Amino acid sequence: MTGRGHGAAFVRLHGDRLFAAGAPAIGADPHPDNARAIRAYAKAGFTAVSGPLDTRWGRAVLMERRP
């Protein structure tokens, strides 16, 4: 079932539920080399707010979605 948009749809739906419960914003931090994850988050309404950066847990691209 990969490559059919299910991941983006699930993430969008979960985000919608979080916003309905009062969350002001949600974030994600995919690895910069994980183009499929970055694309799925973008399709779910997230935007990148940083370029690749080093964190204590490894490399990441910070992404956010607001209602």
mmCIF file of the N, C-alpha and C atoms, coordinates in Angstrom:
data_MODEL
# 
_entry.id   MODEL 
# 
loop_
_atom_site.group_PDB 
_atom_site.id 
_atom_site.type_symbol 
_atom_site.label_atom_id 
_atom_site.label_alt_id 
_atom_site.label_comp_id 
_atom_site.label_asym_id 
_atom_site.label_entity_id 
_atom_site.label_seq_id 
_atom_site.pdbx_PDB_ins_code 
_atom_site.Cartn_x 
_atom_site.Cartn_y 
_atom_site.Cartn_z 
_atom_site.occupancy 
_atom_site.B_iso_or_equiv 
_atom_site.pdbx_formal_charge 
_atom_site.auth_seq_id 
_atom_site.auth_comp_id 
_atom_site.auth_asym_id 
_atom_site.auth_atom_id 
_atom_site.pdbx_PDB_model_num 
ATOM 1   N N  . MET A 1 1  ? 0.812   -1.194 0.000  1.00 0.00 ? 1  MET A N  1 
ATOM 2   C CA . MET A 1 1  ? 0.000   0.000  0.000  1.00 0.00 ? 1  MET A CA 1 
ATOM 3   C C  . MET A 1 1  ? 0.861   1.266  0.000  1.00 0.00 ? 1  MET A C  1 
ATOM 4   N N  . THR A 1 2  ? 2.164   1.132  -0.095 1.00 0.00 ? 2  THR A N  1 
ATOM 5   C CA . THR A 1 2  ? 3.005   2.326  -0.110 1.00 0.00 ? 2  THR A CA 1 
ATOM 6   C C  . THR A 1 2  ? 2.853   3.068  -1.436 1.00 0.00 ? 2  THR A C  1 
ATOM 7   N N  . GLY A 1 3  ? 3.066   4.366  -1.371 1.00 0.00 ? 3  GLY A N  1 
ATOM 8   C CA . GLY A 1 3  ? 3.014   5.186  -2.569 1.00 0.00 ? 3  GLY A CA 1 
ATOM 9   C C  . GLY A 1 3  ? 1.612   5.542  -3.033 1.00 0.00 ? 3  GLY A C  1 
ATOM 10  N N  . ARG A 1 4  ? 0.606   5.311  -2.197 1.00 0.00 ? 4  ARG A N  1 
ATOM 11  C CA . ARG A 1 4  ? -0.774  5.574  -2.603 1.00 0.00 ? 4  ARG A CA 1 
ATOM 12  C C  . ARG A 1 4  ? -1.426  6.718  -1.831 1.00 0.00 ? 4  ARG A C  1 
ATOM 13  N N  . GLY A 1 5  ? -0.660  7.406  -0.990 1.00 0.00 ? 5  GLY A N  1 
ATOM 14  C CA . GLY A 1 5  ? -1.197  8.562  -0.276 1.00 0.00 ? 5  GLY A CA 1 
ATOM 15  C C  . GLY A 1 5  ? -1.847  8.257  1.055  1.00 0.00 ? 5  GLY A C  1 
ATOM 16  N N  . HIS A 1 6  ? -1.788  6.991  1.493  1.00 0.00 ? 6  HIS A N  1 
ATOM 17  C CA . HIS A 1 6  ? -2.429  6.641  2.765  1.00 0.00 ? 6  HIS A CA 1 
ATOM 18  C C  . HIS A 1 6  ? -1.752  7.321  3.953  1.00 0.00 ? 6  HIS A C  1 
ATOM 19  N N  . GLY A 1 7  ? -0.433  7.389  3.940  1.00 0.00 ? 7  GLY A N  1 
ATOM 20  C CA . GLY A 1 7  ? 0.292   8.014  5.046  1.00 0.00 ? 7  GLY A CA 1 
ATOM 21  C C  . GLY A 1 7  ? -0.061  9.481  5.200  1.00 0.00 ? 7  GLY A C  1 
ATOM 22  N N  . ALA A 1 8  ? -0.063  10.218 4.100  1.00 0.00 ? 8  ALA A N  1 
ATOM 23  C CA . ALA A 1 8  ? -0.407  11.639 4.145  1.00 0.00 ? 8  ALA A CA 1 
ATOM 24  C C  . ALA A 1 8  ? -1.839  11.829 4.630  1.00 0.00 ? 8  ALA A C  1 
ATOM 25  N N  . ALA A 1 9  ? -2.754  10.979 4.170  1.00 0.00 ? 9  ALA A N  1 
ATOM 26  C CA . ALA A 1 9  ? -4.155  11.095 4.587  1.00 0.00 ? 9  ALA A CA 1 
ATOM 27  C C  . ALA A 1 9  ? -4.294  10.816 6.077  1.00 0.00 ? 9  ALA A C  1 
ATOM 28  N N  . PHE A 1 10 ? -3.584  9.803  6.579  1.00 0.00 ? 10 PHE A N  1 
ATOM 29  C CA . PHE A 1 10 ? -3.643  9.488  8.003  1.00 0.00 ? 10 PHE A CA 1 
ATOM 30  C C  . PHE A 1 10 ? -3.082  10.642 8.833  1.00 0.00 ? 10 PHE A C  1 
ATOM 31  N N  . VAL A 1 11 ? -1.949  11.192 8.422  1.00 0.00 ? 11 VAL A N  1 
ATOM 32  C CA . VAL A 1 11 ? -1.331  12.288 9.164  1.00 0.00 ? 11 VAL A CA 1 
ATOM 33  C C  . VAL A 1 11 ? -2.235  13.522 9.143  1.00 0.00 ? 11 VAL A C  1 
ATOM 34  N N  . ARG A 1 12 ? -2.856  13.822 8.004  1.00 0.00 ? 12 ARG A N  1 
ATOM 35  C CA . ARG A 1 12 ? -3.767  14.964 7.912  1.00 0.00 ? 12 ARG A CA 1 
ATOM 36  C C  . ARG A 1 12 ? -4.960  14.767 8.858  1.00 0.00 ? 12 ARG A C  1 
ATOM 37  N N  . LEU A 1 13 ? -5.553  13.579 8.855  1.00 0.00 ? 13 LEU A N  1 
ATOM 38  C CA . LEU A 1 13 ? -6.697  13.295 9.713  1.00 0.00 ? 13 LEU A CA 1 
ATOM 39  C C  . LEU A 1 13 ? -6.319  13.408 11.192 1.00 0.00 ? 13 LEU A C  1 
ATOM 40  N N  . HIS A 1 14 ? -5.172  12.860 11.555 1.00 0.00 ? 14 HIS A N  1 
ATOM 41  C CA . HIS A 1 14 ? -4.731  12.950 12.951 1.00 0.00 ? 14 HIS A CA 1 
ATOM 42  C C  . HIS A 1 14 ? -4.503  14.415 13.341 1.00 0.00 ? 14 HIS A C  1 
ATOM 43  N N  . GLY A 1 15 ? -3.897  15.192 12.449 1.00 0.00 ? 15 GLY A N  1 
ATOM 44  C CA . GLY A 1 15 ? -3.705  16.617 12.716 1.00 0.00 ? 15 GLY A CA 1 
ATOM 45  C C  . GLY A 1 15 ? -5.027  17.344 12.894 1.00 0.00 ? 15 GLY A C  1 
ATOM 46  N N  . ASP A 1 16 ? -5.997  17.017 12.046 1.00 0.00 ? 16 ASP A N  1 
ATOM 47  C CA . ASP A 1 16 ? -7.324  17.630 12.179 1.00 0.00 ? 16 ASP A CA 1 
ATOM 48  C C  . ASP A 1 16 ? -7.921  17.347 13.552 1.00 0.00 ? 16 ASP A C  1 
ATOM 49  N N  . ARG A 1 17 ? -7.738  16.125 14.031 1.00 0.00 ? 17 ARG A N  1 
ATOM 50  C CA . ARG A 1 17 ? -8.248  15.761 15.360 1.00 0.00 ? 17 ARG A CA 1 
ATOM 51  C C  . ARG A 1 17 ? -7.524  16.527 16.462 1.00 0.00 ? 17 ARG A C  1 
ATOM 52  N N  . LEU A 1 18 ? -6.219  16.691 16.319 1.00 0.00 ? 18 LEU A N  1 
ATOM 53  C CA . LEU A 1 18 ? -5.461  17.455 17.313 1.00 0.00 ? 18 LEU A CA 1 
ATOM 54  C C  . LEU A 1 18 ? -5.912  18.905 17.343 1.00 0.00 ? 18 LEU A C  1 
ATOM 55  N N  . PHE A 1 19 ? -6.149  19.495 16.181 1.00 0.00 ? 19 PHE A N  1 
ATOM 56  C CA . PHE A 1 19 ? -6.621  20.876 16.131 1.00 0.00 ? 19 PHE A CA 1 
ATOM 57  C C  . PHE A 1 19 ? -8.015  20.996 16.734 1.00 0.00 ? 19 PHE A C  1 
ATOM 58  N N  . ALA A 1 20 ? -8.867  20.033 16.478 1.00 0.00 ? 20 ALA A N  1 
ATOM 59  C CA . ALA A 1 20 ? -10.220 20.048 17.055 1.00 0.00 ? 20 ALA A CA 1 
ATOM 60  C C  . ALA A 1 20 ? -10.171 19.964 18.579 1.00 0.00 ? 20 ALA A C  1 
ATOM 61  N N  . ALA A 1 21 ? -9.119  19.340 19.103 1.00 0.00 ? 21 ALA A N  1 
ATOM 62  C CA . ALA A 1 21 ? -8.958  19.215 20.554 1.00 0.00 ? 21 ALA A CA 1 
ATOM 63  C C  . ALA A 1 21 ? -8.248  20.423 21.159 1.00 0.00 ? 21 ALA A C  1 
ATOM 64  N N  . GLY A 1 22 ? -7.857  21.399 20.307 1.00 0.00 ? 22 GLY A N  1 
ATOM 65  C CA . GLY A 1 22 ? -7.279  22.630 20.826 1.00 0.00 ? 22 GLY A CA 1 
ATOM 66  C C  . GLY A 1 22 ? -5.797  22.839 20.602 1.00 0.00 ? 22 GLY A C  1 
ATOM 67  N N  . ALA A 1 23 ? -5.125  21.940 19.899 1.00 0.00 ? 23 ALA A N  1 
ATOM 68  C CA . ALA A 1 23 ? -3.693  22.122 19.643 1.00 0.00 ? 23 ALA A CA 1 
ATOM 69  C C  . ALA A 1 23 ? -3.482  23.360 18.766 1.00 0.00 ? 23 ALA A C  1 
ATOM 70  N N  . PRO A 1 24 ? -2.555  24.266 19.143 1.00 0.00 ? 24 PRO A N  1 
ATOM 71  C CA . PRO A 1 24 ? -2.318  25.464 18.343 1.00 0.00 ? 24 PRO A CA 1 
ATOM 72  C C  . PRO A 1 24 ? -1.438  25.194 17.115 1.00 0.00 ? 24 PRO A C  1 
ATOM 73  N N  . ALA A 1 25 ? -0.637  24.133 17.156 1.00 0.00 ? 25 ALA A N  1 
ATOM 74  C CA . ALA A 1 25 ? 0.252   23.773 16.051 1.00 0.00 ? 25 ALA A CA 1 
ATOM 75  C C  . ALA A 1 25 ? 0.739   22.351 16.279 1.00 0.00 ? 25 ALA A C  1 
ATOM 76  N N  . ILE A 1 26 ? 1.158   21.701 15.205 1.00 0.00 ? 26 ILE A N  1 
ATOM 77  C CA . ILE A 1 26 ? 1.765   20.378 15.322 1.00 0.00 ? 26 ILE A CA 1 
ATOM 78  C C  . ILE A 1 26 ? 3.048   20.369 14.507 1.00 0.00 ? 26 ILE A C  1 
ATOM 79  N N  . GLY A 1 27 ? 3.977   19.517 14.880 1.00 0.00 ? 27 GLY A N  1 
ATOM 80  C CA . GLY A 1 27 ? 5.263   19.483 14.214 1.00 0.00 ? 27 GLY A CA 1 
ATOM 81  C C  . GLY A 1 27 ? 5.704   18.083 13.865 1.00 0.00 ? 27 GLY A C  1 
ATOM 82  N N  . ALA A 1 28 ? 6.641   18.014 12.942 1.00 0.00 ? 28 ALA A N  1 
ATOM 83  C CA . ALA A 1 28 ? 7.258   16.762 12.527 1.00 0.00 ? 28 ALA A CA 1 
ATOM 84  C C  . ALA A 1 28 ? 8.727   17.036 12.260 1.00 0.00 ? 28 ALA A C  1 
ATOM 85  N N  . ASP A 1 29 ? 9.538   16.005 12.351 1.00 0.00 ? 29 ASP A N  1 
ATOM 86  C CA . ASP A 1 29 ? 10.975  16.198 12.138 1.00 0.00 ? 29 ASP A CA 1 
ATOM 87  C C  . ASP A 1 29 ? 11.589  15.036 11.349 1.00 0.00 ? 29 ASP A C  1 
ATOM 88  N N  . PRO A 1 30 ? 11.194  14.876 10.085 1.00 0.00 ? 30 PRO A N  1 
ATOM 89  C CA . PRO A 1 30 ? 11.766  13.795 9.286  1.00 0.00 ? 30 PRO A CA 1 
ATOM 90  C C  . PRO A 1 30 ? 13.244  14.015 8.989  1.00 0.00 ? 30 PRO A C  1 
ATOM 91  N N  . HIS A 1 31 ? 13.947  12.922 8.742  1.00 0.00 ? 31 HIS A N  1 
ATOM 92  C CA . HIS A 1 31 ? 15.352  12.997 8.349  1.00 0.00 ? 31 HIS A CA 1 
ATOM 93  C C  . HIS A 1 31 ? 15.433  13.646 6.967  1.00 0.00 ? 31 HIS A C  1 
ATOM 94  N N  . PRO A 1 32 ? 16.416  14.504 6.722  1.00 0.00 ? 32 PRO A N  1 
ATOM 95  C CA . PRO A 1 32 ? 16.521  15.196 5.435  1.00 0.00 ? 32 PRO A CA 1 
ATOM 96  C C  . PRO A 1 32 ? 16.632  14.255 4.234  1.00 0.00 ? 32 PRO A C  1 
ATOM 97  N N  . ASP A 1 33 ? 17.149  13.047 4.428  1.00 0.00 ? 33 ASP A N  1 
ATOM 98  C CA . ASP A 1 33 ? 17.286  12.094 3.333  1.00 0.00 ? 33 ASP A CA 1 
ATOM 99  C C  . ASP A 1 33 ? 15.991  11.323 3.056  1.00 0.00 ? 33 ASP A C  1 
ATOM 100 N N  . ASN A 1 34 ? 14.984  11.476 3.907  1.00 0.00 ? 34 ASN A N  1 
ATOM 101 C CA . ASN A 1 34 ? 13.735  10.741 3.764  1.00 0.00 ? 34 ASN A CA 1 
ATOM 102 C C  . ASN A 1 34 ? 12.742  11.561 2.935  1.00 0.00 ? 34 ASN A C  1 
ATOM 103 N N  . ALA A 1 35 ? 12.998  11.614 1.634  1.00 0.00 ? 35 ALA A N  1 
ATOM 104 C CA . ALA A 1 35 ? 12.184  12.433 0.735  1.00 0.00 ? 35 ALA A CA 1 
ATOM 105 C C  . ALA A 1 35 ? 10.721  11.998 0.733  1.00 0.00 ? 35 ALA A C  1 
ATOM 106 N N  . ARG A 1 36 ? 10.456  10.715 0.871  1.00 0.00 ? 36 ARG A N  1 
ATOM 107 C CA . ARG A 1 36 ? 9.066   10.243 0.873  1.00 0.00 ? 36 ARG A CA 1 
ATOM 108 C C  . ARG A 1 36 ? 8.309   10.776 2.083  1.00 0.00 ? 36 ARG A C  1 
ATOM 109 N N  . ALA A 1 37 ? 8.954   10.785 3.242  1.00 0.00 ? 37 ALA A N  1 
ATOM 110 C CA . ALA A 1 37 ? 8.295   11.311 4.446  1.00 0.00 ? 37 ALA A CA 1 
ATOM 111 C C  . ALA A 1 37 ? 8.067   12.812 4.321  1.00 0.00 ? 37 ALA A C  1 
ATOM 112 N N  . ILE A 1 38 ? 9.058   13.533 3.840  1.00 0.00 ? 38 ILE A N  1 
ATOM 113 C CA . ILE A 1 38 ? 8.914   14.982 3.676  1.00 0.00 ? 38 ILE A CA 1 
ATOM 114 C C  . ILE A 1 38 ? 7.771   15.291 2.713  1.00 0.00 ? 38 ILE A C  1 
ATOM 115 N N  . ARG A 1 39 ? 7.693   14.538 1.622  1.00 0.00 ? 39 ARG A N  1 
ATOM 116 C CA . ARG A 1 39 ? 6.621   14.730 0.645  1.00 0.00 ? 39 ARG A CA 1 
ATOM 117 C C  . ARG A 1 39 ? 5.259   14.402 1.263  1.00 0.00 ? 39 ARG A C  1 
ATOM 118 N N  . ALA A 1 40 ? 5.177   13.333 2.043  1.00 0.00 ? 40 ALA A N  1 
ATOM 119 C CA . ALA A 1 40 ? 3.910   12.953 2.679  1.00 0.00 ? 40 ALA A CA 1 
ATOM 120 C C  . ALA A 1 40 ? 3.461   14.027 3.670  1.00 0.00 ? 40 ALA A C  1 
ATOM 121 N N  . TYR A 1 41 ? 4.388   14.536 4.480  1.00 0.00 ? 41 TYR A N  1 
ATOM 122 C CA . TYR A 1 41 ? 4.023   15.607 5.413  1.00 0.00 ? 41 TYR A CA 1 
ATOM 123 C C  . TYR A 1 41 ? 3.567   16.855 4.656  1.00 0.00 ? 41 TYR A C  1 
ATOM 124 N N  . ALA A 1 42 ? 4.243   17.185 3.564  1.00 0.00 ? 42 ALA A N  1 
ATOM 125 C CA . ALA A 1 42 ? 3.836   18.352 2.767  1.00 0.00 ? 42 ALA A CA 1 
ATOM 126 C C  . ALA A 1 42 ? 2.428   18.150 2.213  1.00 0.00 ? 42 ALA A C  1 
ATOM 127 N N  . LYS A 1 43 ? 2.123   16.945 1.732  1.00 0.00 ? 43 LYS A N  1 
ATOM 128 C CA . LYS A 1 43 ? 0.779   16.663 1.223  1.00 0.00 ? 43 LYS A CA 1 
ATOM 129 C C  . LYS A 1 43 ? -0.266  16.737 2.336  1.00 0.00 ? 43 LYS A C  1 
ATOM 130 N N  . ALA A 1 44 ? 0.171   16.501 3.573  1.00 0.00 ? 44 ALA A N  1 
ATOM 131 C CA . ALA A 1 44 ? -0.739  16.562 4.722  1.00 0.00 ? 44 ALA A CA 1 
ATOM 132 C C  . ALA A 1 44 ? -0.887  17.981 5.265  1.00 0.00 ? 44 ALA A C  1 
ATOM 133 N N  . GLY A 1 45 ? -0.225  18.958 4.632  1.00 0.00 ? 45 GLY A N  1 
ATOM 134 C CA . GLY A 1 45 ? -0.393  20.348 5.031  1.00 0.00 ? 45 GLY A CA 1 
ATOM 135 C C  . GLY A 1 45 ? 0.746   20.949 5.831  1.00 0.00 ? 45 GLY A C  1 
ATOM 136 N N  . PHE A 1 46 ? 1.820   20.215 6.017  1.00 0.00 ? 46 PHE A N  1 
ATOM 137 C CA . PHE A 1 46 ? 2.969   20.722 6.761  1.00 0.00 ? 46 PHE A CA 1 
ATOM 138 C C  . PHE A 1 46 ? 3.856   21.558 5.837  1.00 0.00 ? 46 PHE A C  1 
ATOM 139 N N  . THR A 1 47 ? 4.554   22.528 6.416  1.00 0.00 ? 47 THR A N  1 
ATOM 140 C CA . THR A 1 47 ? 5.557   23.299 5.686  1.00 0.00 ? 47 THR A CA 1 
ATOM 141 C C  . THR A 1 47 ? 6.878   23.212 6.435  1.00 0.00 ? 47 THR A C  1 
ATOM 142 N N  . ALA A 1 48 ? 7.962   23.170 5.680  1.00 0.00 ? 48 ALA A N  1 
ATOM 143 C CA . ALA A 1 48 ? 9.290   23.147 6.292  1.00 0.00 ? 48 ALA A CA 1 
ATOM 144 C C  . ALA A 1 48 ? 9.586   24.514 6.888  1.00 0.00 ? 48 ALA A C  1 
ATOM 145 N N  . VAL A 1 49 ? 10.061  24.527 8.123  1.00 0.00 ? 49 VAL A N  1 
ATOM 146 C CA . VAL A 1 49 ? 10.410  25.783 8.784  1.00 0.00 ? 49 VAL A CA 1 
ATOM 147 C C  . VAL A 1 49 ? 11.908  25.875 9.058  1.00 0.00 ? 49 VAL A C  1 
ATOM 148 N N  . SER A 1 50 ? 12.647  24.856 8.634  1.00 0.00 ? 50 SER A N  1 
ATOM 149 C CA . SER A 1 50 ? 14.098  24.892 8.752  1.00 0.00 ? 50 SER A CA 1 
ATOM 150 C C  . SER A 1 50 ? 14.689  24.045 7.639  1.00 0.00 ? 50 SER A C  1 
ATOM 151 N N  . GLY A 1 51 ? 15.911  24.372 7.311  1.00 0.00 ? 51 GLY A N  1 
ATOM 152 C CA . GLY A 1 51 ? 16.661  23.486 6.437  1.00 0.00 ? 51 GLY A CA 1 
ATOM 153 C C  . GLY A 1 51 ? 17.164  22.323 7.269  1.00 0.00 ? 51 GLY A C  1 
ATOM 154 N N  . PRO A 1 52 ? 17.888  21.419 6.673  1.00 0.00 ? 52 PRO A N  1 
ATOM 155 C CA . PRO A 1 52 ? 18.445  20.325 7.461  1.00 0.00 ? 52 PRO A CA 1 
ATOM 156 C C  . PRO A 1 52 ? 19.315  20.868 8.594  1.00 0.00 ? 52 PRO A C  1 
ATOM 157 N N  . LEU A 1 53 ? 19.124  20.319 9.779  1.00 0.00 ? 53 LEU A N  1 
ATOM 158 C CA . LEU A 1 53 ? 19.942  20.721 10.915 1.00 0.00 ? 53 LEU A CA 1 
ATOM 159 C C  . LEU A 1 53 ? 20.268  19.505 11.767 1.00 0.00 ? 53 LEU A C  1 
ATOM 160 N N  . ASP A 1 54 ? 21.321  19.649 12.553 1.00 0.00 ? 54 ASP A N  1 
ATOM 161 C CA . ASP A 1 54 ? 21.738  18.570 13.449 1.00 0.00 ? 54 ASP A CA 1 
ATOM 162 C C  . ASP A 1 54 ? 21.067  18.754 14.797 1.00 0.00 ? 54 ASP A C  1 
ATOM 163 N N  . THR A 1 55 ? 20.451  17.674 15.291 1.00 0.00 ? 55 THR A N  1 
ATOM 164 C CA . THR A 1 55 ? 19.863  17.676 16.626 1.00 0.00 ? 55 THR A CA 1 
ATOM 165 C C  . THR A 1 55 ? 20.581  16.622 17.444 1.00 0.00 ? 55 THR A C  1 
ATOM 166 N N  . ARG A 1 56 ? 20.296  16.555 18.708 1.00 0.00 ? 56 ARG A N  1 
ATOM 167 C CA . ARG A 1 56 ? 20.944  15.538 19.542 1.00 0.00 ? 56 ARG A CA 1 
ATOM 168 C C  . ARG A 1 56 ? 20.482  14.136 19.173 1.00 0.00 ? 56 ARG A C  1 
ATOM 169 N N  . TRP A 1 57 ? 19.402  14.036 18.378 1.00 0.00 ? 57 TRP A N  1 
ATOM 170 C CA . TRP A 1 57 ? 18.874  12.737 17.956 1.00 0.00 ? 57 TRP A CA 1 
ATOM 171 C C  . TRP A 1 57 ? 19.233  12.413 16.516 1.00 0.00 ? 57 TRP A C  1 
ATOM 172 N N  . GLY A 1 58 ? 19.929  13.332 15.839 1.00 0.00 ? 58 GLY A N  1 
ATOM 173 C CA . GLY A 1 58 ? 20.314  13.129 14.446 1.00 0.00 ? 58 GLY A CA 1 
ATOM 174 C C  . GLY A 1 58 ? 19.868  14.300 13.581 1.00 0.00 ? 58 GLY A C  1 
ATOM 175 N N  . ARG A 1 59 ? 20.041  14.147 12.273 1.00 0.00 ? 59 ARG A N  1 
ATOM 176 C CA . ARG A 1 59 ? 19.668  15.205 11.324 1.00 0.00 ? 59 ARG A CA 1 
ATOM 177 C C  . ARG A 1 59 ? 18.158  15.261 11.181 1.00 0.00 ? 59 ARG A C  1 
ATOM 178 N N  . ALA A 1 60 ? 17.630  16.445 10.935 1.00 0.00 ? 60 ALA A N  1 
ATOM 179 C CA . ALA A 1 60 ? 16.186  16.617 10.813 1.00 0.00 ? 60 ALA A CA 1 
ATOM 180 C C  . ALA A 1 60 ? 15.855  17.862 10.011 1.00 0.00 ? 60 ALA A C  1 
ATOM 181 N N  . VAL A 1 61 ? 14.687  17.822 9.395  1.00 0.00 ? 61 VAL A N  1 
ATOM 182 C CA . VAL A 1 61 ? 14.058  18.996 8.792  1.00 0.00 ? 61 VAL A CA 1 
ATOM 183 C C  . VAL A 1 61 ? 12.828  19.265 9.654  1.00 0.00 ? 61 VAL A C  1 
ATOM 184 N N  . LEU A 1 62 ? 12.747  20.442 10.251 1.00 0.00 ? 62 LEU A N  1 
ATOM 185 C CA . LEU A 1 62 ? 11.604  20.756 11.094 1.00 0.00 ? 62 LEU A CA 1 
ATOM 186 C C  . LEU A 1 62 ? 10.447  21.224 10.219 1.00 0.00 ? 62 LEU A C  1 
ATOM 187 N N  . MET A 1 63 ? 9.280   20.621 10.457 1.00 0.00 ? 63 MET A N  1 
ATOM 188 C CA . MET A 1 63 ? 8.077   20.950 9.690  1.00 0.00 ? 63 MET A CA 1 
ATOM 189 C C  . MET A 1 63 ? 6.944   21.238 10.652 1.00 0.00 ? 63 MET A C  1 
ATOM 190 N N  . GLU A 1 64 ? 6.049   22.149 10.257 1.00 0.00 ? 64 GLU A N  1 
ATOM 191 C CA . GLU A 1 64 ? 4.921   22.485 11.125 1.00 0.00 ? 64 GLU A CA 1 
ATOM 192 C C  . GLU A 1 64 ? 3.642   22.579 10.310 1.00 0.00 ? 64 GLU A C  1 
ATOM 193 N N  . ARG A 1 65 ? 2.544   22.411 11.026 1.00 0.00 ? 65 ARG A N  1 
ATOM 194 C CA . ARG A 1 65 ? 1.219   22.623 10.440 1.00 0.00 ? 65 ARG A CA 1 
ATOM 195 C C  . ARG A 1 65 ? 0.408   23.399 11.453 1.00 0.00 ? 65 ARG A C  1 
ATOM 196 N N  . ARG A 1 66 ? -0.258  24.415 10.973 1.00 0.00 ? 66 ARG A N  1 
ATOM 197 C CA . ARG A 1 66 ? -1.135  25.232 11.824 1.00 0.00 ? 66 ARG A CA 1 
ATOM 198 C C  . ARG A 1 66 ? -2.559  25.141 11.274 1.00 0.00 ? 66 ARG A C  1 
ATOM 199 N N  . PRO A 1 67 ? -3.534  25.354 12.156 1.00 0.00 ? 67 PRO A N  1 
ATOM 200 C CA . PRO A 1 67 ? -4.927  25.236 11.686 1.00 0.00 ? 67 PRO A CA 1 
ATOM 201 C C  . PRO A 1 67 ? -5.292  26.298 10.648 1.00 0.00 ? 67 PRO A C  1 
# 
